[in-house]
Amino acid sequence: MANVVVVGTQWGDEGKGKVVDLYAENADVVARFQGGNNAGHTIVVKGEQTILHLIPSGILHDNKICIIGNGVVIDPKVLLDEIDRLVKRGVMPPHTKLYISERAHVIMPYHRKLDVAREARSIGKKIGTTGRGIGPAYEDKMGRVGIRMCDLIDEQVFKEKLARNIEEKNFALTNLFKEDPLDEEAIYHEYMAYAERIRPYVRDTSTVIYEEMRKGKKILFEGAQGSHLDIDHGTFPYVTSSNTVAGNACCGTGVGPSAINEVIGICKAYTTRVGEGPFPTELKDEIGDRIRDRGQEYGATTGRKRRCGWLDMVLVRQSVRLSGITGIALTKLDVLTGIEILKICVGYSTPQGVFSDYVPSNLRTLAQCEPVYEEMEGWKEDISKAGKIEELPETTQRYVKRLEELAGVKLMIVSVGAGREETIVLRDPFAS
């Protein structure tokens, strides 16, 4: 038995969907542990693209158990639409089960409306929220007024909680944000319809995972976003509203830390960021544009352009430390093909000194950081057909080796294209 956590080492969009999809072949259970439908995992199988926002990436494999854990906040409409699309396309396998934690919190219409209203009011200081209601839903969770899945499927409990919450939210919407109030009765009937469809999926998923572990089954824990969007350890306040580091795999699914055997950090061969916030290695030139276009760096959820830059190993090393990463999965290496000189950031230079092993928490300091680069020769050859490291050009091998040295952990996967088959697998974490 081996249980594996997959997390992003950068600001998200590292290619976790593809890696989770690959690892799901050998896993029995795939459990998503945080975030909401502000995340989008893109999977390409036989040239066909599938984008998942809430359902774990293992859903495309048969005979699996897929779990949306208690740490996830769920928009019922988005979830049901996602299920319907998968069924309509015939890609939801017949023997794979989908379960939703009864303790997961529900995103309500007032969460979305508050999210958008706040961002619109934050002139000059925007966070870059997707407007999906994720942050306000987590706020209600911490404020102990949130509505959980177990509340949604209990009509009386839902009605009472909705009445209390809508009074407070409408007061804020009308008085603070000058927005129209929401209709409590309309929301009630809409969400009761969702409840009937969602009811068959709702379980105490912590016990489901525990029973599967007792049987010796392999569990894959899937995170969303990236380590530097973590609410505690990221570039606050330009972060998401949950903990994205590996430790939250336990809290977000209801397992103990002794259950985790391996932590795989997904690292893109360059760095991207969506939304606002400091970005020391950002490229605002033709190379940055080239990387964006070739890497199709547009948000899977929002379609927003991603900011692109050179590989930042200060970010990656901090992620290794924060999540206890035991192996790196390198993605999108093929995107760098054709760039004559490549740069890797190995540290930051500031008036206060040099930062090489951690990202400054003070954003004013971080904004002053100048990247310290190592330059490496690039490659022109097509690498998408390589099945072994030895089949890569020598310059590509040197780039990969240097990344491994700077990260301080071994590579597990090198992705040389978008498809499942365009992958060099060096070690299977489930074989540990």
Salt bridges, closest charged atoms under 4 A:
ASP13 OD1 - ARG306 NH2 3.33
GLU14 OE1 - LYS16 NZ 2.75
ASP21 OD1 - HIS61 NE2 2.88
ASP21 OD2 - ARG420 NE 2.54
GLU48 OE2 - ARG89 NH2 2.77
ASP62 OD2 - HIS95 ND1 3.31
ASP75 OD2 - ARG112 NH1 2.87
ASP81 OD2 - LYS77 NZ 2.93
ASP84 OD1 - ARG197 NH2 2.78
GLU139 OE2 - ARG118 NH1 2.64
ASP140 OD2 - HIS111 NE2 2.81
ASP140 OD1 - LYS169 NZ 2.76
ASP151 OD2 - ARG148 NE 3.66
ASP151 OD2 - LYS161 NZ 3.00
GLU168 OE2 - LYS169 NZ 3.69
GLU185 OE2 - HIS189 NE2 2.93
GLU196 OE2 - ARG199 NH2 2.68
GLU211 OE2 - ARG214 NH1 3.66
GLU212 OE2 - LYS215 NZ 3.22
GLU222 OE2 - HIS41 ND1 2.54
GLU262 OE2 - ARG427 NH1 3.28
GLU282 OE1 - ARG307 NH2 2.97
ASP289 OD1 - ARG292 NH1 2.95
GLU297 OE1 - LYS268 NZ 3.16
GLU297 OE1 - ARG306 NH1 2.72
GLU297 OE2 - LYS332 NZ 2.96
ASP357 OD1 - ARG317 NE 3.28
GLU374 OE2 - ARG402 NH2 2.64
GLU377 OE1 - ARG398 NH2 3.97
GLU394 OE1 - ARG398 NH1 3.96
GLU404 OE1 - LYS401 NZ 3.62
GLU405 OE1 - ARG402 NH1 3.16
